[in-house]
Amino acid sequence: MITFCSSVEIDVRPQDTTCLKGSRAQFMCVVKGLTDNQKVKWFRNDRIITEGTNVVQGLPSSIKIDIDDELGHYNLVIEAVKKGDNGTKYHCSVYDGNVQRATSDAALLLVTEIPSPEYNPSCKQSEKEFEENTKAHLMCTSEKGYPTVKLKWYYNGQALKTRNEQNNDIVKAETIVTINKQHKEAFFVCSLTTDANVEINENCTVGPIHVLYQPSIDIQGQEVIYEGSDGVYVCYSDASPEVKDYTWILPDTLPPEKYGYENNMQVLRLIKLTKNDNGTNIECHAKNSQGTGIGKFMVQVSGHELITNNLNQPTGSNSFNLDKKTSNSTAAMLSVVGGCLLFLASIMAFLLCSIILYTRRQASLYTSNQIPQPDVYYVPKDSIDTTSGSTYQTGKWKRSIATQVPNDLELESITYAEIEEGKKLINSYRTLKSTNLKEDSK
């Protein structure tokens, strides 16, 4: 801050500011001791842009002055910064007429820019398809932005060597890849990042990559054929484009009635082989636009026992391995047997559990149907002597009440209940007794 021989001073000066393109920028200028005859002026690159509350004519309407006289605030506001505002400098000064009384240091405005959506980014490849072992040029393009965006190529998450170049407002990133079979149907990714906003991570892709290569052959079939039976062999190919033309090369010693073709020549069937056919060499040729692949194998014929000596096996990109296939067959058989045993054990366990649960249920049902019976005892409640004064022979009648109580109930808690029918019977006896007494008195 620079001050002159005056009581006025700039207490808070403008600071360097970085804004995103299109956003709001503000520079503060707080003045103390400003008199009525003095004015605050703002300058852009040393050219006046405001005087007091007024903006110089011809300047964008986005430039405004935010004033608070009581607090001494005379702040410069740019509502929407533009790309052209990048690198401009701003300072405020206090003038008394044409005399400068105080001024601030210049503050720098930096405008950052994010590429527009159409450059977010854009990818392309040099060719639609590539022959094996040729070079592919992959290009990634984006708007430059500010600071300049960063472009990088990736394959399977691994960064590739990338060459960057700038042309006016455009930045490009190129990588060169030697294409082989592993790139078939693969995707390459170009990633865009910018220091203007670290949260931005855009990308584009090229792919799937179409790779052209000649066939590789794998012949599959029986390892050993028993005498008198047929042998079936399939010629598999891995190729791009797909193989349409298969050819089997057979020796002249094998007559036409001993073989046949199926599935557009991809399958060879050898018919009723004999021991004389043992050791016959056969080839499969598969052809596409990129070349021809060849696979070979030797026919092995056995009478009653498997041939244990190592004979020549089918060859190609993947040849037969007798020991490996035998081991695989044994392992498969053991797996099947083990699976069956496990299944049977599961069934037995299920049946056993079902029987146990059924037995317990029946027992619980039987128990639930039995009503627990507490001890029963009889306590005489009253007695009626029906013989006294009676004209006929009767015995002494007693009425007893049976009470069911739990075993652990204390005797003091026992209560008696009168029975209505019993009351009626007693009353009838009393009436009879009174009648007899009356008759006797007569």
VEXDREN-2710 file (C-alpha; in Angstrom, 1 decimal):
% VEXDREN-2710
k/r/px/py/pz
1/MET/0.0/0.0/0.0
2/ILE/1.2/3.5/-0.9
3/THR/0.1/6.5/1.1
4/PHE/0.7/10.3/0.8
5/CYS/0.7/13.3/3.1
6/SER/-3.0/13.0/4.0
7/SER/-5.2/11.6/6.7
8/VAL/-6.9/9.3/4.2
9/GLU/-5.5/5.8/3.8
10/ILE/-6.4/2.5/2.2
11/ASP/-6.9/0.0/5.0
12/VAL/-7.8/-3.1/3.0
13/ARG/-6.3/-3.5/-0.4
14/PRO/-7.4/-5.8/-3.3
15/GLN/-5.9/-9.3/-3.4
16/ASP/-5.0/-11.6/-6.3
17/THR/-8.1/-13.6/-7.3
18/THR/-8.7/-16.8/-9.3
19/CYS/-12.2/-17.4/-10.7
20/LEU/-13.8/-19.9/-13.0
21/LYS/-15.0/-18.5/-16.3
22/GLY/-18.5/-17.1/-16.0
23/SER/-18.3/-16.8/-12.2
24/ARG/-18.2/-13.6/-10.0
25/ALA/-15.0/-11.8/-9.1
26/GLN/-14.7/-9.2/-6.3
27/PHE/-11.8/-6.9/-5.3
28/MET/-12.0/-5.2/-1.9
29/CYS/-10.9/-1.6/-1.2
30/VAL/-11.6/-0.3/2.3
31/VAL/-10.7/3.4/2.8
32/LYS/-10.4/5.3/6.1
33/GLY/-10.6/9.0/6.5
34/LEU/-12.2/9.8/3.1
35/THR/-13.6/13.4/2.9
36/ASP/-16.4/14.7/0.8
37/ASN/-14.1/16.2/-1.7
38/GLN/-12.3/12.9/-2.3
39/LYS/-13.2/10.0/-4.6
40/VAL/-12.2/6.4/-5.0
41/LYS/-11.2/5.4/-8.5
42/TRP/-10.6/1.9/-9.8
43/PHE/-8.0/1.1/-12.6
44/ARG/-7.7/-1.9/-14.9
45/ASN/-4.2/-2.3/-16.3
46/ASP/-3.6/1.3/-15.2
47/ARG/-6.7/2.6/-17.1
48/ILE/-9.5/4.1/-15.1
49/ILE/-12.7/2.1/-15.2
50/THR/-14.7/3.7/-12.3
51/GLU/-14.9/7.1/-10.5
52/GLY/-16.9/7.2/-7.3
53/THR/-20.1/5.3/-8.0
54/ASN/-19.9/5.6/-11.8
55/VAL/-18.5/3.1/-14.3
56/VAL/-16.7/4.6/-17.3
57/GLN/-18.9/4.5/-20.4
58/GLY/-18.3/1.8/-22.9
59/LEU/-17.3/-0.8/-20.3
60/PRO/-19.3/-4.1/-19.9
61/SER/-22.3/-3.9/-17.7
62/SER/-20.9/-6.7/-15.6
63/ILE/-18.5/-4.2/-13.9
64/LYS/-20.1/-2.6/-10.8
65/ILE/-19.1/-0.7/-7.6
66/ASP/-20.3/-2.0/-4.3
67/ILE/-20.2/0.9/-1.9
68/ASP/-20.8/1.2/1.9
69/ASP/-19.9/4.7/3.1
70/GLU/-20.3/4.0/6.8
71/LEU/-17.8/1.1/6.6
72/GLY/-15.6/2.7/3.9
73/HIS/-16.1/-0.1/1.4
74/TYR/-15.6/0.7/-2.2
75/ASN/-15.4/-2.8/-3.8
76/LEU/-15.1/-3.6/-7.5
77/VAL/-17.3/-6.4/-8.7
78/ILE/-17.2/-8.3/-12.0
79/GLU/-20.4/-10.3/-12.3
80/ALA/-19.3/-12.8/-15.0
81/VAL/-15.6/-12.9/-15.8
82/LYS/-14.6/-13.8/-19.3
83/LYS/-11.7/-15.6/-20.8
84/GLY/-10.3/-12.2/-21.9
85/ASP/-10.2/-11.0/-18.3
86/ASN/-7.5/-13.6/-17.5
87/GLY/-4.2/-11.9/-16.5
88/THR/-5.6/-8.4/-16.0
89/LYS/-4.6/-6.3/-13.0
90/TYR/-6.7/-4.0/-10.8
91/HIS/-5.9/-1.3/-8.2
92/CYS/-7.9/1.4/-6.4
93/SER/-6.8/5.0/-5.6
94/VAL/-8.1/7.9/-3.7
95/TYR/-8.1/11.3/-5.5
96/ASP/-8.6/14.8/-4.2
97/GLY/-9.5/16.5/-7.5
98/ASN/-6.7/15.5/-9.8
99/VAL/-4.3/14.8/-7.0
100/GLN/-3.7/11.2/-5.9
101/ARG/-3.8/10.9/-2.1
102/ALA/-3.5/7.1/-1.7
103/THR/-3.3/4.0/-3.9
104/SER/-3.1/0.3/-3.5
105/ASP/-0.9/-2.4/-5.1
106/ALA/-2.3/-4.1/-8.2
107/ALA/-4.2/-7.4/-7.8
108/LEU/-4.0/-10.1/-10.5
109/LEU/-7.2/-11.8/-11.9
110/LEU/-6.7/-15.3/-13.2
111/VAL/-9.6/-16.9/-15.0
112/THR/-9.8/-20.7/-15.2
113/GLU/-11.7/-22.5/-17.9
114/ILE/-13.2/-25.9/-18.2
115/PRO/-13.6/-27.4/-21.7
116/SER/-17.1/-27.2/-23.1
117/PRO/-19.1/-30.5/-23.3
118/GLU/-18.4/-31.1/-27.0
119/TYR/-14.7/-31.3/-26.1
120/ASN/-15.1/-33.6/-23.1
121/PRO/-13.0/-35.2/-24.7
122/SER/-13.3/-36.8/-28.1
123/CYS/-11.6/-40.1/-29.2
124/LYS/-10.9/-41.7/-32.5
125/GLN/-8.7/-44.5/-34.0
126/SER/-6.7/-44.5/-37.2
127/GLU/-8.4/-47.6/-38.7
128/LYS/-11.6/-49.5/-38.2
129/GLU/-9.7/-52.9/-38.0
130/PHE/-6.1/-53.9/-37.6
131/GLU/-4.1/-56.8/-38.8
132/GLU/-2.0/-58.6/-36.1
133/ASN/1.3/-56.9/-35.3
134/THR/0.4/-53.6/-37.0
135/LYS/0.5/-50.2/-35.2
136/ALA/-2.7/-48.4/-34.2
137/HIS/-2.7/-44.6/-33.8
138/LEU/-5.2/-43.5/-31.1
139/MET/-6.0/-39.8/-30.9
140/CYS/-7.7/-37.9/-28.1
141/THR/-8.8/-34.2/-28.5
142/SER/-10.1/-31.6/-26.1
143/GLU/-10.5/-27.8/-25.7
144/LYS/-7.4/-26.4/-24.1
145/GLY/-9.0/-24.7/-21.1
146/TYR/-7.0/-22.9/-18.5
147/PRO/-4.9/-24.2/-17.0
148/THR/-4.3/-26.5/-19.9
149/VAL/-6.2/-29.8/-19.4
150/LYS/-4.3/-33.1/-19.0
151/LEU/-5.0/-36.0/-21.4
152/LYS/-3.7/-39.5/-20.8
153/TRP/-4.3/-42.9/-22.5
154/TYR/-5.0/-46.1/-20.6
155/TYR/-5.4/-49.8/-21.4
156/ASN/-6.7/-52.2/-18.7
157/GLY/-6.1/-49.5/-16.1
158/GLN/-2.4/-49.1/-17.1
159/ALA/-1.1/-45.8/-18.3
160/LEU/0.2/-45.8/-21.9
161/LYS/3.0/-43.6/-23.3
162/THR/1.2/-40.5/-24.5
163/ARG/2.4/-37.6/-26.7
164/ASN/0.6/-34.2/-26.1
165/GLU/0.5/-31.2/-28.4
166/GLN/-1.4/-27.9/-28.5
167/ASN/-2.9/-26.1/-31.5
168/ASN/-4.5/-22.7/-30.6
169/ASP/-7.3/-23.6/-28.2
170/ILE/-7.1/-27.3/-28.9
171/VAL/-5.0/-29.9/-27.1
172/LYS/-4.3/-33.4/-28.5
173/ALA/-3.0/-36.6/-27.0
174/GLU/-1.8/-39.5/-29.2
175/THR/-0.6/-43.0/-28.3
176/ILE/0.7/-45.8/-30.6
177/VAL/-0.1/-49.4/-29.8
178/THR/1.2/-52.6/-31.6
179/ILE/-2.0/-54.6/-32.0
180/ASN/-2.0/-58.4/-31.4
181/LYS/-4.5/-61.1/-30.5
182/GLN/-4.8/-60.0/-26.9
183/HIS/-6.3/-56.7/-28.1
184/LYS/-9.3/-58.5/-29.8
185/GLU/-12.5/-56.7/-28.6
186/ALA/-10.5/-54.5/-26.3
187/PHE/-11.2/-50.9/-25.3
188/PHE/-8.7/-48.0/-24.8
189/VAL/-9.6/-45.1/-22.6
190/CYS/-8.5/-41.4/-22.8
191/SER/-8.9/-39.6/-19.5
192/LEU/-9.2/-35.8/-19.0
193/THR/-8.3/-33.9/-15.8
194/THR/-7.9/-30.2/-15.1
195/ASP/-6.5/-28.2/-12.2
196/ALA/-9.4/-25.8/-12.7
197/ASN/-11.6/-28.3/-10.9
198/VAL/-9.9/-31.4/-9.4
199/GLU/-13.3/-33.2/-9.2
200/ILE/-13.5/-33.3/-13.0
201/ASN/-12.4/-36.6/-14.6
202/GLU/-14.0/-37.1/-18.0
203/ASN/-13.0/-39.8/-20.5
204/CYS/-13.7/-41.2/-23.9
205/THR/-13.0/-44.7/-25.4
206/VAL/-12.2/-46.4/-28.6
207/GLY/-13.2/-50.0/-29.2
208/PRO/-14.0/-52.8/-29.3
209/ILE/-10.8/-53.2/-31.4
210/HIS/-11.3/-55.5/-34.4
211/VAL/-8.1/-57.6/-34.8
212/LEU/-7.4/-59.7/-37.9
213/TYR/-5.2/-62.8/-37.6
214/GLN/-4.8/-66.2/-39.2
215/PRO/-6.3/-69.4/-37.7
216/SER/-4.7/-71.4/-34.9
217/ILE/-5.9/-75.1/-34.8
218/ASP/-6.9/-77.4/-32.0
219/ILE/-8.1/-80.9/-33.0
220/GLN/-10.2/-82.7/-30.5
221/GLY/-11.4/-86.4/-30.5
222/GLN/-10.8/-89.8/-29.0
223/GLU/-7.3/-90.5/-27.8
224/VAL/-7.6/-94.2/-28.5
225/ILE/-10.1/-96.0/-30.8
226/TYR/-11.0/-99.6/-30.3
227/GLU/-10.8/-101.9/-33.3
228/GLY/-14.0/-102.0/-35.3
229/SER/-15.4/-98.7/-33.9
230/ASP/-15.6/-95.2/-35.3
231/GLY/-13.5/-92.3/-34.4
232/VAL/-14.8/-88.7/-34.5
233/TYR/-12.4/-85.7/-34.7
234/VAL/-13.4/-82.0/-34.6
235/CYS/-11.1/-79.3/-36.0
236/TYR/-11.5/-76.1/-33.8
237/SER/-10.0/-72.8/-34.9
238/ASP/-9.4/-69.5/-33.3
239/ALA/-9.3/-66.9/-36.1
240/SER/-10.4/-63.4/-37.2
241/PRO/-12.3/-63.3/-39.5
242/GLU/-14.0/-66.6/-38.8
243/VAL/-12.9/-69.7/-40.7
244/LYS/-15.3/-70.8/-43.4
245/ASP/-13.0/-73.3/-45.2
246/TYR/-11.8/-76.5/-43.6
247/THR/-9.8/-79.2/-45.4
248/TRP/-8.7/-82.6/-44.1
249/ILE/-5.5/-84.1/-45.5
250/LEU/-5.7/-88.0/-45.4
251/PRO/-3.2/-90.6/-46.6
252/ASP/-3.9/-92.5/-49.8
253/THR/-3.8/-95.7/-47.8
254/LEU/-7.2/-94.7/-46.2
255/PRO/-10.0/-95.6/-48.7
256/PRO/-13.0/-93.3/-49.1
257/GLU/-15.4/-95.7/-47.4
258/LYS/-13.3/-95.5/-44.2
259/TYR/-14.1/-91.8/-43.6
260/GLY/-16.7/-89.1/-43.9
261/TYR/-17.2/-85.4/-43.2
262/GLU/-19.8/-83.5/-41.2
263/ASN/-20.7/-79.9/-40.2
264/ASN/-19.2/-78.3/-43.3
265/MET/-16.0/-80.3/-43.2
266/GLN/-15.2/-79.3/-39.7
267/VAL/-15.8/-82.8/-38.3
268/LEU/-14.0/-85.9/-39.6
269/ARG/-15.5/-89.4/-38.9
270/LEU/-13.3/-92.5/-39.3
271/ILE/-15.3/-95.6/-39.9
272/LYS/-14.7/-99.1/-38.5
273/LEU/-11.0/-98.8/-37.9
274/THR/-8.6/-101.8/-37.7
275/LYS/-5.2/-102.2/-36.3
276/ASN/-3.8/-101.6/-39.7
277/ASP/-5.0/-98.0/-39.4
278/ASN/-3.0/-97.5/-36.2
279/GLY/-0.4/-94.7/-36.7
280/THR/-2.2/-93.0/-39.6
281/ASN/-1.3/-89.3/-39.8
282/ILE/-4.0/-86.8/-40.5
283/GLU/-4.0/-83.0/-40.9
284/CYS/-6.7/-80.3/-40.7
285/HIS/-6.2/-77.1/-42.6
286/ALA/-8.3/-74.0/-41.7
287/LYS/-8.1/-70.9/-43.9
288/ASN/-9.3/-67.3/-43.7
289/SER/-8.2/-64.0/-45.3
290/GLN/-5.1/-63.7/-43.1
291/GLY/-3.7/-67.2/-43.8
292/THR/-3.9/-70.9/-43.1
293/GLY/-3.6/-72.7/-39.8
294/ILE/-2.6/-76.4/-39.7
295/GLY/-3.2/-79.0/-37.1
296/LYS/-2.0/-82.6/-37.0
297/PHE/-2.7/-85.9/-35.2
298/MET/-2.0/-89.6/-35.3
299/VAL/-4.8/-92.2/-35.2
300/GLN/-4.3/-94.8/-32.4
301/VAL/-6.2/-98.0/-32.7
302/SER/-6.3/-100.7/-29.9
303/GLY/-7.6/-104.3/-29.9
304/HIS/-8.7/-104.9/-26.3
305/GLU/-6.3/-103.0/-24.1
306/LEU/-5.4/-99.3/-24.1
307/ILE/-2.1/-98.4/-25.8
308/THR/0.2/-97.3/-22.9
309/ASN/3.3/-96.4/-25.0
310/ASN/3.7/-92.7/-26.0
311/LEU/2.6/-92.4/-29.6
312/ASN/2.4/-89.2/-31.6
313/GLN/-0.6/-87.2/-30.5
314/PRO/-2.7/-84.6/-32.3
315/THR/-0.8/-81.3/-32.8
316/GLY/-1.6/-77.8/-33.6
317/SER/-1.8/-74.7/-31.4
318/ASN/-3.1/-77.1/-28.6
319/SER/-2.1/-80.8/-28.9
320/PHE/-3.7/-83.7/-27.0
321/ASN/-2.0/-84.8/-23.8
322/LEU/-3.0/-88.4/-23.1
323/ASP/-1.7/-88.5/-19.5
324/LYS/-3.5/-85.2/-18.8
325/LYS/-6.8/-86.4/-20.3
326/THR/-6.6/-89.7/-18.4
327/SER/-6.0/-87.9/-15.2
328/ASN/-8.9/-85.5/-16.0
329/SER/-11.1/-88.5/-16.7
330/THR/-10.2/-90.2/-13.4
331/ALA/-10.8/-87.0/-11.5
332/ALA/-14.1/-86.5/-13.2
333/MET/-15.2/-90.1/-12.3
334/LEU/-14.1/-89.6/-8.6
335/SER/-16.0/-86.3/-8.6
336/VAL/-19.2/-88.0/-9.8
337/VAL/-18.9/-90.9/-7.3
338/GLY/-18.3/-88.5/-4.5
339/GLY/-21.3/-86.4/-5.5
340/CYS/-23.5/-89.4/-5.6
341/LEU/-22.4/-90.5/-2.1
342/LEU/-23.0/-87.1/-0.7
343/PHE/-26.5/-87.0/-2.3
344/LEU/-27.3/-90.4/-0.7
345/ALA/-26.0/-89.3/2.7
346/SER/-28.2/-86.2/2.5
347/ILE/-31.3/-88.3/1.8
348/MET/-30.5/-90.6/4.7
349/ALA/-30.0/-87.6/7.0
350/PHE/-33.3/-86.1/5.9
351/LEU/-35.2/-89.4/6.5
352/LEU/-33.7/-89.8/9.9
353/CYS/-34.6/-86.3/10.9
354/SER/-38.1/-86.7/9.6
355/ILE/-38.6/-89.9/11.7
356/ILE/-37.3/-88.3/14.9
357/LEU/-39.5/-85.2/14.4
358/TYR/-42.6/-87.4/13.7
359/THR/-42.0/-89.5/16.8
360/ARG/-41.6/-86.4/19.0
361/ARG/-44.7/-84.9/17.6
362/GLN/-46.8/-88.0/18.3
363/ALA/-45.4/-88.1/21.8
364/SER/-46.3/-84.4/22.4
365/LEU/-49.8/-85.0/21.0
366/TYR/-50.4/-87.9/23.3
367/THR/-49.1/-86.0/26.3
368/SER/-51.2/-83.0/25.4
369/ASN/-54.4/-85.2/25.4
370/GLN/-53.8/-86.3/29.1
371/ILE/-55.4/-84.0/31.7
372/PRO/-53.2/-83.9/34.8
373/GLN/-55.2/-85.3/37.7
374/PRO/-54.5/-83.9/41.1
375/ASP/-55.1/-85.9/44.3
376/VAL/-58.8/-86.3/45.1
377/TYR/-60.2/-86.6/48.6
378/TYR/-63.6/-86.4/50.2
379/VAL/-64.5/-84.3/53.1
380/PRO/-68.0/-84.8/54.8
381/LYS/-69.8/-81.5/54.7
382/ASP/-72.9/-82.4/56.7
383/SER/-74.9/-85.4/57.8
384/ILE/-78.7/-85.9/58.2
385/ASP/-80.2/-88.4/60.5
386/THR/-83.3/-89.7/58.8
387/THR/-84.1/-92.5/61.2
388/SER/-85.3/-90.4/64.0
389/GLY/-89.1/-90.2/64.0
390/SER/-89.3/-92.1/60.7
391/THR/-92.0/-94.7/60.1
392/TYR/-89.8/-96.6/57.7
393/GLN/-86.3/-97.9/57.9
394/THR/-83.7/-95.6/56.6
395/GLY/-79.9/-95.4/57.1
396/LYS/-78.0/-92.3/58.1
397/TRP/-77.5/-90.2/55.0
398/LYS/-74.3/-88.3/54.4
399/ARG/-73.5/-85.9/51.7
400/SER/-69.8/-85.6/50.7
401/ILE/-68.1/-83.2/48.3
402/ALA/-65.2/-84.3/46.2
403/THR/-62.6/-81.5/45.5
404/GLN/-59.7/-81.7/43.1
405/VAL/-56.8/-79.6/44.2
406/PRO/-53.1/-79.5/43.3
407/ASN/-50.7/-81.6/45.4
408/ASP/-48.8/-78.5/46.6
409/LEU/-51.9/-76.6/47.8
410/GLU/-51.9/-75.8/51.5
411/LEU/-54.9/-77.1/53.5
412/GLU/-55.8/-73.7/54.9
413/SER/-56.6/-72.5/51.4
414/ILE/-59.2/-75.3/50.7
415/THR/-62.7/-74.0/50.3
416/TYR/-66.0/-75.8/50.0
417/ALA/-68.7/-75.2/47.3
418/GLU/-72.4/-75.9/47.9
419/ILE/-74.1/-77.8/45.2
420/GLU/-77.6/-76.7/44.3
421/GLU/-78.9/-80.1/43.6
422/GLY/-77.7/-81.3/47.0
423/LYS/-79.6/-78.5/48.7
424/LYS/-82.8/-79.6/46.9
425/LEU/-82.3/-83.2/48.0
426/ILE/-81.7/-82.2/51.7
427/ASN/-84.8/-80.0/51.6
428/SER/-86.9/-82.9/50.3
429/TYR/-85.7/-85.2/53.1
430/ARG/-86.5/-82.5/55.7
431/THR/-90.0/-82.1/54.3
432/LEU/-90.6/-85.9/54.5
433/LYS/-89.3/-86.0/58.0
434/SER/-91.7/-83.2/59.1
435/THR/-94.7/-85.0/57.5
436/ASN/-93.9/-88.3/59.3
437/LEU/-93.7/-86.5/62.7
438/LYS/-97.1/-84.9/62.1
439/GLU/-98.7/-88.2/61.3
440/ASP/-97.2/-89.9/64.4
441/SER/-98.5/-87.1/66.6
442/LYS/-102.1/-87.8/65.4
END
